[in-house]
Amino acid sequence: MAASVAAAAGRLRRAIGRSCPWQQFSTESRPPHGAAVRDAFLSFFRDRHGHRLVPSASVRPRGDHSLLFVNAGMNQFKPIFLGTVDPRSEMAGFRRVANSQKCVRAGGRHNDLEDVGRDLSHHTFFEMLGNWAFGGEYFKEEACSMAWELLTQVYGIPEDRLWVSYFGGDSKTGLDPDLETRDIWLSLGVPASRMLSFGLQENFWEMGDTGPCGPCTEIHYDLAGGVGAPQLVELWNLVFMQHNREANGNLQPLPQRHVDTGMGLERLVAVLQGRCSTYDTDLFSPLLSAIHQGCSVPPYSGRVGAADEGRIDTAYRVIADHIRTLSVCIADGVYPGMSGAPLVLRRILRRAVRFSTEVLRAPPGFLGSLVPVVVETLGAAYPELEKSSVQIASLVSEDEAAFLASLQRGRRIIDRTVKRLGPSDLFPAEVAWSLSLSGNLGIPLDLVELMLEEKGVQLDAAGLEELAQKEAQHRAQQAEPVPEEGLCLDVHALEELHRHGVPPTDDSPKYNYSLRPNGEYEFGLCEAQVLQLYSEDGTAVTSVGAGQRCGLLLDRTNFYAEQGGQASDRGYFVRTGQQDVLFPVARAQVCGGFILHEAVAPECLEVGDRVQLYVDKAWRMGCMVKHTATHLLSWALRQTLGPTAEQRGSHLNPERLRFDVATQAPLTAEQLRTVENHVQEAVGQDEAVYMEEVPLARTAHVPGLRSLDEVYPDPVRVVSVGVPVAQALAPASQAALQTSVELCCGTHLLRTGAVGDLVIIGDRQLVKGITRLLAVTGEQAQQAREVGQSLSQEVEAARERLSRGIRDLPEAHRLSKDIGRLTEVIDSAVVPQWQRQELQTTLKMLQRRANTAIRKLEKGQKKSQELLKRHSEGPLIVDTVSVESLSVLVKVVRQLCEKAPSMSVLLLSPQPRGGVLCACQVAQGATPTFTAEAWALAVCSHMGGKAWGSRVIAQGTGHTADLEAALGTARAYALNQL
């Protein structure tokens, strides 16, 4: 096979010359490297067929809440398929593109997690090679021809090893067979004997329950090579999007047709390298070698099932796959956590830890040591791995150590619980739940069951299911409310607008505002014409009646449509010349460059009407303040934490702003305070905020310029604080490293002073490595500071009460209760988060001291009761007690005298190394010559010590091994005085 590959590649080189990199495919006898296979694919489509190469998208889905991870190459191009792509964006100009996309299939609809390791082919992370044609740039014939050319001429795969399948139609839905594709394959030389037709499940691809879809054709490779029955594996899937699945389930022709192809790199490399398994290729061999070197186990031998004794080869495959997935996900900002994609990643990490420690007996920190190997094999294709390698290794190692500690604790808990069970008792569901990923220790439930199985104990499965249902209900209640879906333009409505030549909405008037000398903002009037109306179900209409909820498309608008984390504007419009009838606008949203306004018509409105638009000034100002404050906060975080403090998301409305940031560890109170100080400094200087549209290319290599994983329009708007945009983007400028300079389409203040103040009122770790901050500005910030100051004074008052000393148990209980109440108030109060952390720390210390005082008083009370019982007769109590400190001894003496006022009390308490504490109090009716100070001095002097105090109460210390002699001295002195 290698010879045929070499011959085919050689013929191709001679045929088209030596100028293109993709021609450099190896002609040597050894199989091609995986990286060369990837490069050959990309170079072929770029140089031979004029495709634009685009980078792989992050495995974090961009604005697509239907996915946990990007699981196909087409995910990033959904806006094109749906017709919602911003016409000003770079993506809107895509016609034919190709790339290698990082994909993760774990969790959700496509979930290969539990199959990984059991066989020789499944992966949670893989690379998908793909080429696309949008808007009919090319279709079936070109797509099939290119695929056949690449596989047979460039990669040199013998034609007789390739089979194809096509869509054979579906009588239930009325879809005809895709005979066009069949005939194309026949014309390319594929014999009918190597062609297969299948139905909807195999050869009809759908994006989801609704949306673009169409027939697909697949190219398969015959592993058997003509010996016996064919053994086919899918190599390449070519999807021809020509239909749209409507909400009612019907199929409608797509206005524009697209080609979407995908081929797994790992499987292709296995074919080209003559391997039966993807794990036997050079994409995995460096990892398998590193695993062998790091563990005392035999080398990988590719066994499965019963042949894999001790599951060693299974563990090899699990670890090699999972460390690739972990590295790629963490590099793209997905960290192990407690819900959604982070929870799936946590399961992947812990599954890898289980196999490495329990099967391979790997040393601690082993998984983290594999990260450099992943970076070495994938870093050239995906540079973000190289950039984040240290952070990836650190996160993996930390979570590995935490999980191993949890396993040890879990085993102890299981052992204790099992000992208490009867012979036929089930293991309690509550205990298993507390051990699980949903509970406290984060141990997968299947591992808990395995640990119980080893002990011959059965789990209460019914109880566990009930707990799982309760947890699901609780999560649903705690989840952030899903915003109500508004009116939306589907792919047909958008195409109808394009067909009629309706231009995208001119929303530049949203930036038409100015700052008056008195500090107030003036928002310009916007006049527009109604171009199209939509009923509540999205149907295009020419008019709407009174009370009807509708959508409006205007030729221009000053309303900001929700995007970039900023809430939509609110407001109203009136018909020109009819100022007394207000049409309230609830929100505006962008659909493929068109701004759709949602309104309720108080009376009839028709297409062609002229209107005047008015934004809600207070709402808009609130958004402007929060958005500029968000930029300042992002800059302040980088100033405080360093350049790795990258924004991971944000949302703002007039009430508050939310900001997610990458952090190495939870923010300390000092860091939070420093961040606020940086913002306050910028606000106090009342710096100018400059905004300007520039070509997107000008922003590509500006040090420190902030941009997010979003599709930006071209030209793009740049927002710069304190430095004019032209100066900030100058070739030698370092401005973006010293102030806030970001790509942003939002509406901003013209000067920072209007922010007034910013207070971070909350922070929590969403997952390890990402912190969510909540902040308020202006008057709300000032109120938060005032509340914080007031609560700080209350905490200080509690501290003073404790410092003065607690005389009795009721007082101690009152103080403890007050501290607890104050803690609850501070936990939920709107105060600066740095102050909350400091006050919480202080209150915990005070609560510990109060609880200690209570325990000591209760202990002293118990001791005093014992002593009273022992000395019920006579005027004296002279005895020994065991206490930790002189203050407690004094309290015991006081309690005794309170309960027996006629008695004089002296107590000694032996301490380690021969020390002795002494405390005494004389009775209220004692003779004037009998003083506590003299009594204590007499006893302590006998013990070689000292004493101090007053006539009534005194204390002292000494040192003696003969307590009975000291007690005798005390009794003799007192009786002599009495």
Rosetta blueprint (number, residue, H / E / L):
1 M L
2 A H
3 A H
4 S H
5 V H
6 A H
7 A H
8 A H
9 A H
10 G H
11 R H
12 L H
13 R H
14 R H
15 A H
16 I H
17 G L
18 R L
19 S L
20 C L
21 P H
22 W H
23 Q H
24 Q H
25 F L
26 S L
27 T L
28 E L
29 S L
30 R L
31 P L
32 P L
33 H L
34 G H
35 A H
36 A H
37 V H
38 R H
39 D H
40 A H
41 F H
42 L H
43 S H
44 F H
45 F H
46 R H
47 D H
48 R H
49 H L
50 G L
51 H L
52 R E
53 L E
54 V L
55 P L
56 S L
57 A L
58 S L
59 V L
60 R L
61 P L
62 R L
63 G L
64 D L
65 H L
66 S L
67 L L
68 L L
69 F L
70 V L
71 N L
72 A L
73 G H
74 M H
75 N H
76 Q H
77 F H
78 K H
79 P H
80 I H
81 F H
82 L H
83 G L
84 T L
85 V L
86 D L
87 P L
88 R L
89 S E
90 E H
91 M H
92 A H
93 G H
94 F L
95 R L
96 R E
97 V E
98 A E
99 N E
100 S E
101 Q E
102 K E
103 C E
104 V E
105 R L
106 A L
107 G L
108 G L
109 R L
110 H L
111 N L
112 D L
113 L H
114 E H
115 D H
116 V L
117 G L
118 R L
119 D L
120 L L
121 S L
122 H L
123 H L
124 T L
125 F E
126 F E
127 E E
128 M E
129 L E
130 G E
131 N E
132 W E
133 A E
134 F L
135 G L
136 G L
137 E L
138 Y L
139 F L
140 K H
141 E H
142 E H
143 A H
144 C H
145 S H
146 M H
147 A H
148 W H
149 E H
150 L H
151 L H
152 T H
153 Q H
154 V H
155 Y L
156 G L
157 I L
158 P L
159 E H
160 D H
161 R H
162 L E
163 W E
164 V E
165 S E
166 Y E
167 F E
168 G L
169 G L
170 D E
171 S L
172 K L
173 T L
174 G L
175 L E
176 D L
177 P L
178 D L
179 L H
180 E H
181 T H
182 R H
183 D H
184 I H
185 W H
186 L H
187 S H
188 L L
189 G L
190 V L
191 P L
192 A H
193 S H
194 R H
195 M E
196 L E
197 S E
198 F E
199 G L
200 L H
201 Q H
202 E H
203 N H
204 F E
205 W E
206 E E
207 M L
208 G L
209 D L
210 T L
211 G E
212 P E
213 C E
214 G E
215 P E
216 C E
217 T E
218 E E
219 I E
220 H E
221 Y E
222 D E
223 L L
224 A L
225 G L
226 G L
227 V L
228 G L
229 A L
230 P L
231 Q L
232 L E
233 V E
234 E E
235 L E
236 W E
237 N E
238 L E
239 V E
240 F E
241 M E
242 Q E
243 H E
244 N E
245 R E
246 E L
247 A L
248 N L
249 G L
250 N L
251 L E
252 Q E
253 P E
254 L E
255 P E
256 Q E
257 R E
258 H E
259 V E
260 D E
261 T E
262 G E
263 M E
264 G E
265 L H
266 E H
267 R H
268 L H
269 V H
270 A H
271 V H
272 L H
273 Q L
274 G L
275 R L
276 C L
277 S L
278 T H
279 Y H
280 D H
281 T L
282 D L
283 L L
284 F L
285 S H
286 P H
287 L H
288 L H
289 S H
290 A H
291 I H
292 H H
293 Q H
294 G H
295 C L
296 S L
297 V L
298 P L
299 P L
300 Y L
301 S L
302 G L
303 R L
304 V L
305 G H
306 A H
307 A H
308 D L
309 E H
310 G H
311 R H
312 I H
313 D H
314 T H
315 A H
316 Y H
317 R H
318 V H
319 I H
320 A H
321 D H
322 H H
323 I H
324 R H
325 T H
326 L H
327 S H
328 V H
329 C H
330 I H
331 A H
332 D L
333 G L
334 V L
335 Y L
336 P L
337 G E
338 M L
339 S L
340 G H
341 A H
342 P H
343 L H
344 V H
345 L H
346 R H
347 R H
348 I H
349 L H
350 R H
351 R H
352 A H
353 V H
354 R H
355 F H
356 S H
357 T H
358 E H
359 V H
360 L L
361 R L
362 A L
363 P L
364 P L
365 G L
366 F H
367 L H
368 G H
369 S H
370 L L
371 V H
372 P H
373 V H
374 V H
375 V H
376 E H
377 T H
378 L H
379 G L
380 A L
381 A L
382 Y L
383 P L
384 E H
385 L H
386 E H
387 K H
388 S L
389 S H
390 V H
391 Q H
392 I H
393 A H
394 S H
395 L H
396 V H
397 S H
398 E H
399 D H
400 E H
401 A H
402 A H
403 F H
404 L H
405 A H
406 S H
407 L H
408 Q H
409 R H
410 G H
411 R H
412 R H
413 I H
414 I H
415 D H
416 R H
417 T H
418 V H
419 K H
420 R H
421 L L
422 G L
423 P L
424 S L
425 D L
426 L L
427 F E
428 P L
429 A H
430 E H
431 V H
432 A H
433 W H
434 S H
435 L H
436 S E
437 L L
438 S L
439 G L
440 N L
441 L L
442 G L
443 I E
444 P L
445 L H
446 D H
447 L H
448 V H
449 E H
450 L H
451 M H
452 L H
453 E H
454 E H
455 K L
456 G L
457 V L
458 Q L
459 L E
460 D L
461 A H
462 A H
463 G H
464 L H
465 E H
466 E H
467 L H
468 A H
469 Q H
470 K H
471 E H
472 A H
473 Q H
474 H H
475 R H
476 A H
477 Q H
478 Q H
479 A L
480 E L
481 P L
482 V L
483 P L
484 E L
485 E L
486 G L
487 L L
488 C L
489 L L
490 D L
491 V H
492 H H
493 A H
494 L H
495 E H
496 E H
497 L H
498 H H
499 R H
500 H L
501 G L
502 V L
503 P L
504 P L
505 T L
506 D E
507 D L
508 S H
509 P H
510 K H
511 Y H
512 N L
513 Y E
514 S E
515 L E
516 R L
517 P L
518 N L
519 G L
520 E L
521 Y E
522 E E
523 F E
524 G L
525 L L
526 C E
527 E E
528 A E
529 Q E
530 V E
531 L E
532 Q E
533 L E
534 Y E
535 S L
536 E L
537 D L
538 G L
539 T L
540 A E
541 V E
542 T L
543 S E
544 V E
545 G L
546 A L
547 G L
548 Q E
549 R E
550 C E
551 G E
552 L E
553 L E
554 L E
555 D L
556 R E
557 T L
558 N L
559 F L
560 Y L
561 A L
562 E E
563 Q E
564 G L
565 G L
566 Q E
567 A L
568 S L
569 D L
570 R L
571 G E
572 Y E
573 F E
574 V E
575 R E
576 T L
577 G L
578 Q E
579 Q E
580 D E
581 V E
582 L E
583 F E
584 P E
585 V E
586 A E
587 R E
588 A E
589 Q E
590 V E
591 C E
592 G L
593 G L
594 F E
595 I E
596 L E
597 H E
598 E E
599 A E
600 V E
601 A E
602 P L
603 E L
604 C L
605 L E
606 E E
607 V L
608 G L
609 D L
610 R E
611 V E
612 Q E
613 L E
614 Y E
615 V E
616 D L
617 K H
618 A H
619 W H
620 R H
621 M H
622 G H
623 C H
624 M H
625 V H
626 K H
627 H H
628 T H
629 A H
630 T H
631 H H
632 L H
633 L H
634 S H
635 W H
636 A H
637 L H
638 R H
639 Q H
640 T H
641 L H
642 G L
643 P L
644 T L
645 A L
646 E L
647 Q E
648 R E
649 G E
650 S E
651 H E
652 L E
653 N L
654 P L
655 E L
656 R L
657 L E
658 R E
659 F E
660 D E
661 V E
662 A E
663 T L
664 Q L
665 A L
666 P L
667 L L
668 T L
669 A H
670 E H
671 Q H
672 L H
673 R H
674 T H
675 V H
676 E H
677 N H
678 H H
679 V H
680 Q H
681 E H
682 A H
683 V H
684 G H
685 Q L
686 D L
687 E L
688 A E
689 V E
690 Y E
691 M E
692 E E
693 E E
694 V E
695 P L
696 L H
697 A H
698 R H
699 T H
700 A L
701 H L
702 V L
703 P L
704 G L
705 L L
706 R E
707 S L
708 L L
709 D L
710 E L
711 V L
712 Y L
713 P E
714 D L
715 P L
716 V E
717 R E
718 V E
719 V E
720 S E
721 V E
722 G L
723 V L
724 P L
725 V H
726 A H
727 Q H
728 A H
729 L L
730 A L
731 P L
732 A L
733 S L
734 Q L
735 A H
736 A H
737 L H
738 Q H
739 T L
740 S L
741 V E
742 E E
743 L E
744 C L
745 C L
746 G L
747 T L
748 H L
749 L L
750 L L
751 R E
752 T H
753 G H
754 A H
755 V H
756 G L
757 D L
758 L E
759 V E
760 I E
761 I E
762 G E
763 D E
764 R E
765 Q E
766 L E
767 V E
768 K L
769 G L
770 I E
771 T E
772 R E
773 L E
774 L E
775 A E
776 V E
777 T E
778 G H
779 E H
780 Q H
781 A H
782 Q H
783 Q H
784 A H
785 R H
786 E H
787 V H
788 G H
789 Q H
790 S H
791 L H
792 S H
793 Q H
794 E H
795 V H
796 E H
797 A H
798 A H
799 R H
800 E H
801 R H
802 L H
803 S H
804 R L
805 G L
806 I L
807 R L
808 D L
809 L H
810 P H
811 E H
812 A H
813 H H
814 R H
815 L H
816 S H
817 K H
818 D H
819 I H
820 G H
821 R H
822 L H
823 T H
824 E H
825 V H
826 I H
827 D H
828 S H
829 A L
830 V L
831 V L
832 P L
833 Q H
834 W H
835 Q H
836 R H
837 Q H
838 E H
839 L H
840 Q H
841 T H
842 T H
843 L H
844 K H
845 M H
846 L H
847 Q H
848 R H
849 R H
850 A H
851 N H
852 T H
853 A H
854 I H
855 R H
856 K H
857 L H
858 E H
859 K H
860 G H
861 Q H
862 K H
863 K H
864 S H
865 Q H
866 E H
867 L H
868 L H
869 K H
870 R H
871 H L
872 S L
873 E L
874 G L
875 P L
876 L E
877 I E
878 V E
879 D E
880 T E
881 V L
882 S L
883 V L
884 E L
885 S L
886 L H
887 S H
888 V H
889 L H
890 V H
891 K H
892 V H
893 V H
894 R H
895 Q H
896 L H
897 C H
898 E H
899 K H
900 A L
901 P L
902 S L
903 M L
904 S E
905 V E
906 L E
907 L E
908 L E
909 S E
910 P E
911 Q L
912 P H
913 R H
914 G H
915 G E
916 V E
917 L E
918 C E
919 A E
920 C E
921 Q E
922 V L
923 A L
924 Q L
925 G L
926 A L
927 T L
928 P L
929 T L
930 F L
931 T L
932 A H
933 E H
934 A H
935 W H
936 A H
937 L H
938 A H
939 V H
940 C H
941 S H
942 H H
943 M L
944 G L
945 G L
946 K E
947 A E
948 W E
949 G E
950 S L
951 R L
952 V L
953 I E
954 A E
955 Q E
956 G E
957 T E
958 G E
959 H E
960 T L
961 A L
962 D L
963 L H
964 E H
965 A H
966 A H
967 L H
968 G H
969 T H
970 A H
971 R H
972 A H
973 Y H
974 A H
975 L H
976 N H
977 Q H
978 L L
